[in-house]
Amino acid sequence: MRTTSQSGFRRGKRPLAVDWQDCGWCPLIVVPSRWGEATDEPMSLSRFGLRSEATARQARRRGISAREDARPTKAADQHASIRSPRAVKHLSAPLLRRSTPPRHDPQFFKTMKTLALKCDKNDGGHRPRAAFTLVELLTVIAIIAILAAMLLTALQGVKAHALKVKAHLEVVQIANAIEKYDSDYGRFPVSTNAQFAASGAGGDFTYGWVFNAETGPYSVETYLGSGVVVSNAEVIAILMDNTNLANGVNAGHIKNPRQTIFMSPTVSGYDPSVPGPPEGGVDVNGIYRDPWGNPYVITMDLNYDENCKDSFYCLSKVSNLTGNNSNPGLNGLVNPDTSKSDNFQYHGKVMVWSAGPNGKIDPLDPATDRENRDNVLSWQ
């Protein structure tokens, strides 16, 4: 802290805060004051009636008092708040050494805390390099592996859920397209052979597939007598108004004379004769497959009794709720005739379902247990 005295009016000493920096630069100290307080004023403003420094020197040569010459005129007294530098002094500041503490006034300045660096004398004064230990590296790797495993599990769960949502949307789309076809044409999109087979099988027909079960391959179908399971290709070809798929069941638009496209599923181009995992969508044979590559099962109420009897979900061991053929059954199915064990039906026109992510079904387990509980149903 440095103080300067003032002449003229007695105002005591004025404190002046000086921030000493660790350098060799000498600051320039400028002390402001009002005009007319001292005789050593360096300059004045002529437009306020004050004389310049050169005029003051001339006045001193003529014997005029410097104090009188430096005082402001009456016109400038109104602007007494205008200040000008009074004195210019150079402060000599020696170059501070590192050991000298900074001379800062704690009232105005705060010093920055620094950490001393430890240097090895044998290393030429260089700072030693920081490095991880083997234990630290192994710990970090273990944490990253655990987080990656947790993230992978979460991503797999999200992906599986997304595929199930997609499958549900597709089974609902198929059911809606069949009902729209029935509304437009007054019949279901099936071949003549399927219509004939349904008349001898209780009036309903199931387009199915051969699925894996614990007891071995299990066929879900309405038997046509040909020994070949009829897939959903016939239905999809008619709904897509395709004249080439399913052995030309819709050749010449015979099953869809208005050429209405009731649905436009994704065509995968998957060929079952070529080795490789199955793909979702419509394959080269016209079979519509779920996101896991298994064909959708479609059952239609061809006798128009407002009840649809699927060849798999009609089984008592699959849809029975209490074990005595009572109503209702699992998944909202009913048994209109409790004297018949395998007679559970859906009150509606169309049933479409998928075997789910595992692609397996079991005719000996309830629909909500084990292999059957992940199935995707259009009526749920």
C-alpha positions as CSV (number, residue, x, y, z in Angstrom):
1,M,0.0,0.0,0.0
2,R,1.4,3.4,-1.0
3,T,0.1,6.8,0.1
4,T,0.3,10.2,-1.6
5,S,-0.1,13.6,0.0
6,Q,-2.0,16.4,-1.6
7,S,-1.3,20.1,-1.4
8,G,-3.9,22.8,-1.6
9,F,-6.8,21.6,0.5
10,R,-6.1,19.6,3.5
11,R,-7.6,16.2,2.9
12,G,-5.0,14.1,4.7
13,K,-3.5,11.1,3.0
14,R,-5.2,9.2,0.2
15,P,-4.6,5.4,0.2
16,L,-3.8,3.9,-3.2
17,A,-4.0,0.1,-3.8
18,V,-1.1,-1.2,-5.8
19,D,-1.1,-4.8,-7.0
20,W,2.5,-6.1,-7.1
21,Q,3.0,-8.7,-9.8
22,D,5.9,-11.0,-10.1
23,C,7.6,-9.2,-13.0
24,G,10.0,-6.4,-13.7
25,W,7.6,-3.9,-15.2
26,C,7.3,-0.6,-13.4
27,P,3.7,0.6,-13.2
28,L,2.7,4.2,-14.1
29,I,0.9,5.8,-11.1
30,V,-1.5,8.6,-12.0
31,V,-3.1,10.6,-9.2
32,P,-6.3,12.4,-10.2
33,S,-7.3,15.7,-8.6
34,R,-9.5,18.7,-9.1
35,W,-8.2,21.7,-11.0
36,G,-6.9,24.5,-8.9
37,E,-5.8,22.3,-5.9
38,A,-2.1,22.7,-6.6
39,T,0.4,24.8,-8.5
40,D,1.9,22.0,-10.3
41,E,-1.0,21.1,-12.6
42,P,0.4,19.8,-15.8
43,M,-2.4,20.8,-18.2
44,S,-5.8,22.5,-18.4
45,L,-8.8,22.7,-20.7
46,S,-8.9,26.0,-22.5
47,R,-12.6,25.7,-23.4
48,F,-13.4,25.8,-19.7
49,G,-11.3,29.0,-19.2
50,L,-8.3,27.1,-17.9
51,R,-4.8,27.8,-19.3
52,S,-2.5,25.2,-20.7
53,E,0.9,24.2,-19.2
54,A,2.8,26.4,-21.8
55,T,0.7,29.4,-20.9
56,A,1.5,28.8,-17.2
57,R,5.2,28.8,-17.9
58,Q,4.9,32.1,-19.8
59,A,3.0,33.5,-16.9
60,R,5.7,32.6,-14.5
61,R,8.3,34.3,-16.7
62,R,6.1,37.5,-16.5
63,G,6.0,37.2,-12.7
64,I,2.5,35.8,-12.4
65,S,2.0,33.4,-9.5
66,A,1.7,29.8,-10.6
67,R,-0.9,29.1,-8.0
68,E,-3.0,32.0,-9.3
69,D,-2.5,31.1,-12.9
70,A,-3.4,27.4,-12.2
71,R,-6.7,28.2,-10.6
72,P,-9.8,27.8,-12.8
73,T,-11.9,30.7,-14.0
74,K,-15.5,31.3,-12.9
75,A,-16.7,29.6,-16.1
76,A,-14.8,26.5,-15.3
77,D,-15.9,26.4,-11.7
78,Q,-19.2,24.9,-12.9
79,H,-17.2,22.0,-14.2
80,A,-15.1,21.4,-11.2
81,S,-15.8,17.7,-11.4
82,I,-13.6,17.5,-14.5
83,R,-10.3,16.0,-13.4
84,S,-6.9,15.7,-15.0
85,P,-3.8,13.8,-14.1
86,R,-2.0,15.7,-11.3
87,A,1.3,13.9,-11.0
88,V,3.0,11.1,-12.9
89,K,5.4,9.1,-10.9
90,H,7.3,5.9,-11.8
91,L,7.5,3.3,-9.1
92,S,10.6,1.2,-9.1
93,A,9.7,-2.4,-8.5
94,P,12.6,-4.9,-8.1
95,L,12.3,-8.2,-9.8
96,L,10.7,-10.5,-7.2
97,R,12.2,-13.8,-6.6
98,R,10.2,-17.0,-6.4
99,S,10.7,-17.2,-2.7
100,T,9.3,-13.7,-2.1
101,P,5.6,-13.9,-1.2
102,P,3.2,-11.9,-3.3
103,R,2.4,-8.5,-1.9
104,H,-1.3,-8.5,-2.4
105,D,-3.9,-6.7,-0.3
106,P,-6.2,-9.5,0.9
107,Q,-9.0,-7.0,0.9
108,F,-8.9,-6.7,-2.9
109,F,-7.0,-9.6,-4.2
110,K,-6.9,-13.4,-3.7
111,T,-3.9,-15.4,-4.6
112,M,-4.1,-18.7,-6.5
113,K,-3.0,-21.8,-4.8
114,T,-0.3,-23.7,-6.5
115,L,1.1,-27.2,-5.9
116,A,4.8,-27.7,-5.8
117,L,6.1,-30.2,-8.2
118,K,8.5,-32.8,-6.9
119,C,11.3,-33.4,-9.3
120,D,13.9,-36.1,-9.2
121,K,17.4,-34.7,-9.2
122,N,18.7,-37.8,-11.0
123,D,16.2,-37.3,-13.7
124,G,17.5,-33.9,-14.7
125,G,14.7,-32.0,-12.9
126,H,11.9,-33.4,-15.1
127,R,8.5,-34.2,-13.7
128,P,8.0,-38.0,-13.4
129,R,5.3,-39.6,-15.6
130,A,2.1,-40.8,-14.1
131,A,1.0,-44.3,-14.9
132,F,-1.7,-46.9,-13.9
133,T,-0.8,-49.9,-11.9
134,L,-1.7,-53.4,-13.0
135,V,-4.4,-53.7,-10.4
136,E,-6.0,-50.5,-11.5
137,L,-6.0,-51.6,-15.1
138,L,-7.6,-54.9,-14.3
139,T,-10.2,-53.2,-12.2
140,V,-11.1,-50.8,-15.0
141,I,-11.3,-53.7,-17.5
142,A,-13.6,-55.7,-15.2
143,I,-15.9,-52.8,-14.7
144,I,-16.1,-52.2,-18.4
145,A,-16.8,-55.9,-19.0
146,I,-19.6,-55.9,-16.5
147,L,-21.2,-52.8,-17.9
148,A,-20.9,-54.2,-21.4
149,A,-22.7,-57.4,-20.4
150,M,-25.5,-55.5,-18.7
151,L,-25.9,-53.3,-21.8
152,L,-25.9,-56.3,-24.1
153,T,-28.6,-58.0,-22.0
154,A,-30.7,-54.8,-22.0
155,L,-30.3,-54.4,-25.8
156,Q,-31.3,-58.0,-26.4
157,G,-34.4,-57.6,-24.3
158,V,-35.4,-54.4,-26.2
159,K,-34.8,-56.1,-29.5
160,A,-36.9,-59.2,-28.5
161,H,-39.7,-56.9,-27.4
162,A,-39.6,-54.9,-30.6
163,L,-39.9,-58.1,-32.7
164,K,-42.9,-59.3,-30.7
165,V,-44.6,-55.9,-31.2
166,K,-43.8,-56.2,-35.0
167,A,-45.3,-59.8,-35.1
168,H,-48.4,-58.6,-33.3
169,L,-48.9,-55.8,-35.8
170,E,-48.5,-58.2,-38.7
171,V,-51.0,-60.8,-37.3
172,V,-53.6,-58.1,-36.7
173,Q,-52.9,-56.8,-40.3
174,I,-53.6,-60.2,-41.8
175,A,-56.8,-60.6,-39.8
176,N,-58.1,-57.2,-40.8
177,A,-57.2,-57.8,-44.5
178,I,-59.1,-61.1,-44.5
179,E,-62.2,-59.5,-42.9
180,K,-62.0,-56.7,-45.4
181,Y,-61.9,-59.3,-48.3
182,D,-64.9,-61.0,-46.8
183,S,-66.7,-57.7,-46.5
184,D,-66.0,-56.9,-50.2
185,Y,-66.6,-60.3,-51.8
186,G,-68.9,-62.1,-49.3
187,R,-66.4,-65.0,-49.0
188,F,-63.0,-65.8,-47.6
189,P,-59.7,-65.7,-49.6
190,V,-59.3,-69.5,-49.8
191,S,-59.0,-72.0,-52.6
192,T,-61.7,-74.4,-53.7
193,N,-59.8,-77.3,-52.2
194,A,-59.7,-75.6,-48.8
195,Q,-63.4,-74.8,-49.0
196,F,-64.2,-78.5,-49.7
197,A,-61.9,-79.8,-46.9
198,A,-63.5,-77.4,-44.4
199,S,-66.9,-78.8,-45.1
200,G,-65.8,-82.2,-43.8
201,A,-63.7,-80.9,-40.9
202,G,-66.4,-79.0,-39.0
203,G,-66.6,-75.9,-41.2
204,D,-63.3,-74.2,-40.4
205,F,-59.9,-74.4,-42.1
206,T,-56.4,-73.9,-40.7
207,Y,-53.5,-72.9,-42.9
208,G,-50.6,-74.1,-40.7
209,W,-47.0,-75.5,-40.6
210,V,-44.9,-78.2,-39.1
211,F,-43.4,-76.9,-35.8
212,N,-40.9,-78.2,-33.3
213,A,-42.3,-79.7,-30.1
214,E,-40.8,-81.7,-27.2
215,T,-42.4,-84.8,-28.6
216,G,-41.0,-84.1,-32.1
217,P,-42.3,-82.3,-35.2
218,Y,-46.0,-81.4,-34.8
219,S,-48.3,-80.4,-37.7
220,V,-50.8,-77.6,-37.3
221,E,-53.2,-78.0,-40.2
222,T,-56.6,-79.0,-41.6
223,Y,-55.8,-82.2,-43.4
224,L,-56.5,-82.1,-47.2
225,G,-55.6,-85.8,-47.8
226,S,-52.5,-85.0,-49.8
227,G,-50.1,-85.5,-47.0
228,V,-48.7,-82.0,-47.5
229,V,-49.3,-79.2,-44.9
230,V,-51.0,-76.3,-46.6
231,S,-49.2,-73.0,-45.7
232,N,-50.7,-69.5,-45.8
233,A,-49.3,-68.8,-49.3
234,E,-52.8,-69.2,-50.8
235,V,-54.3,-66.5,-48.6
236,I,-51.4,-64.1,-49.0
237,A,-51.4,-64.4,-52.8
238,I,-55.1,-63.5,-53.0
239,L,-54.8,-60.6,-50.5
240,M,-51.7,-59.3,-52.4
241,D,-53.5,-59.9,-55.7
242,N,-50.5,-61.9,-56.9
243,T,-51.2,-64.1,-59.9
244,N,-48.0,-66.2,-59.7
245,L,-47.6,-67.3,-56.1
246,A,-49.2,-70.4,-54.5
247,N,-49.3,-72.4,-57.8
248,G,-51.3,-69.7,-59.4
249,V,-54.3,-69.9,-57.0
250,N,-55.1,-66.3,-58.1
251,A,-54.2,-66.7,-61.8
252,G,-56.0,-64.2,-64.0
253,H,-57.2,-62.5,-60.7
254,I,-59.8,-65.2,-60.4
255,K,-59.9,-64.9,-56.6
256,N,-59.6,-61.1,-56.7
257,P,-61.4,-59.9,-59.8
258,R,-61.4,-56.3,-58.6
259,Q,-57.6,-56.5,-58.3
260,T,-57.8,-54.9,-54.8
261,I,-54.6,-55.0,-52.8
262,F,-55.7,-55.7,-49.3
263,M,-52.2,-55.9,-47.8
264,S,-48.7,-55.2,-48.9
265,P,-46.3,-57.2,-46.6
266,T,-42.5,-57.0,-47.0
267,V,-41.1,-59.4,-49.6
268,S,-37.9,-60.9,-48.2
269,G,-36.8,-63.0,-51.1
270,Y,-35.9,-65.8,-48.7
271,D,-35.5,-69.2,-50.4
272,P,-36.0,-72.2,-48.1
273,S,-34.1,-74.4,-50.5
274,V,-30.9,-72.4,-49.9
275,P,-29.1,-73.1,-46.6
276,G,-29.3,-70.3,-44.2
277,P,-31.4,-68.8,-41.4
278,P,-35.0,-68.0,-42.4
279,E,-36.1,-64.4,-42.7
280,G,-39.3,-62.6,-41.9
281,G,-41.7,-61.4,-44.7
282,V,-43.0,-63.2,-47.8
283,D,-40.5,-65.7,-49.2
284,V,-40.1,-66.8,-52.8
285,N,-42.9,-69.4,-52.3
286,G,-45.3,-66.8,-51.1
287,I,-45.3,-68.0,-47.5
288,Y,-45.7,-65.1,-45.0
289,R,-43.2,-65.6,-42.1
290,D,-43.0,-63.9,-38.8
291,P,-39.8,-61.9,-37.7
292,W,-38.2,-65.2,-36.5
293,G,-38.7,-66.9,-39.9
294,N,-41.7,-69.2,-38.9
295,P,-44.9,-69.1,-41.0
296,Y,-48.0,-67.5,-39.6
297,V,-50.9,-69.8,-38.8
298,I,-54.3,-68.6,-40.2
299,T,-57.7,-70.1,-39.4
300,M,-61.0,-68.9,-40.9
301,D,-64.6,-69.5,-40.1
302,L,-65.7,-71.0,-43.4
303,N,-69.1,-72.2,-42.2
304,Y,-70.0,-68.6,-40.9
305,D,-71.2,-69.7,-37.4
306,E,-69.2,-66.8,-35.9
307,N,-66.9,-69.2,-34.2
308,C,-63.4,-70.0,-35.4
309,K,-61.8,-73.3,-34.4
310,D,-58.0,-73.5,-34.8
311,S,-56.5,-77.0,-35.1
312,F,-54.0,-76.2,-32.3
313,Y,-55.8,-73.9,-29.8
314,C,-59.0,-76.1,-30.0
315,L,-57.1,-78.7,-27.9
316,S,-58.3,-79.1,-24.4
317,K,-54.8,-79.5,-23.0
318,V,-53.8,-76.2,-24.6
319,S,-56.9,-74.0,-23.9
320,N,-58.5,-75.7,-21.0
321,L,-58.5,-73.5,-17.9
322,T,-59.8,-75.8,-15.1
323,G,-59.4,-79.3,-16.6
324,N,-63.1,-80.1,-17.1
325,N,-63.9,-78.5,-20.5
326,S,-65.5,-75.5,-18.7
327,N,-66.0,-72.0,-20.1
328,P,-64.2,-69.8,-20.5
329,G,-60.9,-71.3,-21.6
330,L,-57.4,-69.7,-21.8
331,N,-56.8,-66.7,-24.0
332,G,-60.6,-65.9,-24.1
333,L,-61.5,-69.1,-26.0
334,V,-64.8,-70.9,-25.2
335,N,-66.1,-74.5,-25.6
336,P,-69.7,-74.3,-26.9
337,D,-70.2,-78.0,-26.3
338,T,-68.6,-79.1,-23.0
339,S,-69.2,-82.8,-23.9
340,K,-66.4,-82.4,-26.5
341,S,-63.0,-82.1,-25.1
342,D,-61.0,-80.6,-28.0
343,N,-63.6,-78.0,-29.0
344,F,-62.3,-74.7,-27.8
345,Q,-63.1,-71.9,-30.2
346,Y,-62.7,-68.1,-30.7
347,H,-65.8,-66.1,-31.1
348,G,-64.9,-64.4,-34.3
349,K,-64.2,-65.0,-38.0
350,V,-60.4,-65.1,-38.1
351,M,-57.5,-66.4,-36.0
352,V,-53.9,-65.6,-36.8
353,W,-51.0,-66.5,-34.6
354,S,-47.2,-66.9,-34.5
355,A,-45.1,-69.5,-32.7
356,G,-43.1,-66.7,-31.1
357,P,-39.4,-66.1,-30.6
358,N,-38.5,-69.8,-29.9
359,G,-40.5,-71.1,-32.9
360,K,-41.8,-74.0,-30.7
361,I,-45.2,-75.1,-29.6
362,D,-46.4,-78.0,-27.3
363,P,-49.8,-79.7,-27.6
364,L,-49.5,-81.1,-24.1
365,D,-48.9,-77.8,-22.2
366,P,-51.4,-75.0,-21.5
367,A,-51.3,-72.0,-23.7
368,T,-49.8,-69.8,-21.0
369,D,-47.0,-72.2,-20.0
370,R,-43.6,-73.1,-21.3
371,E,-43.3,-73.3,-25.1
372,N,-46.7,-71.8,-25.8
373,R,-46.6,-68.7,-23.6
374,D,-44.5,-66.7,-26.0
375,N,-46.9,-67.2,-28.9
376,V,-48.2,-64.0,-30.6
377,L,-52.0,-64.0,-31.0
378,S,-54.2,-61.7,-33.1
379,W,-57.2,-61.9,-30.8
380,Q,-55.2,-60.8,-27.7
